[in-house]
Amino acid sequence: MALWGRSPLLVAVPLWMCFGRTEALAEPEICYVLDGILFLYGIILTALYCKIKIYNAREAEAGKAKGGKQNAEEGIYTGLTPHAKDTYETIGLKK
């Protein structure tokens, strides 16, 4: 009770702030604003994704136009050689 004796305003202000927040979150206008922000975010991300895809496609076409066919040394399989042995060896069965 010592708190009430000093100043009821100290208890009322935090309660008032909590009720104000609860009421503010219930307003539908905030939802509309957040929906608008998410919508713009989605459009911006989609545009950036399409820009990257188009840029990569143009780069790939430019690379094909410059070099035509790649040399065997520049290929993906450079450094890979066929195995001298078969991976699976047969076990001799003695009867």
C-alpha positions, 0 to 999 in steps of 0.5 A: 500500500505504500505505493498507493500512498505515494502516487497513484499516477506511478501505477496508472501510467504504465497501465494506461500505456499497456491499454493504448498498445493493445487498442492500437494493435486492434486497428485494421489500418495497421494491417493494411499498412503492413500488407502494403509493405509486404506487397511492395517487398514481394514486387521488389524481390520478384523484379530483382530475381527476374533481373538476375535471371535475365542477366545470367541468360545474357551472359551465357549467350555471350559466352557461347557466341564468343567461344563457340565450342569449348576446347577439351582443356576448358571443359567440365571434365578436365582432369577426369580420366577413365579408370584403368581397372573396373570398379567391381572386380569379380571374385573367382569361385572355386568349386 
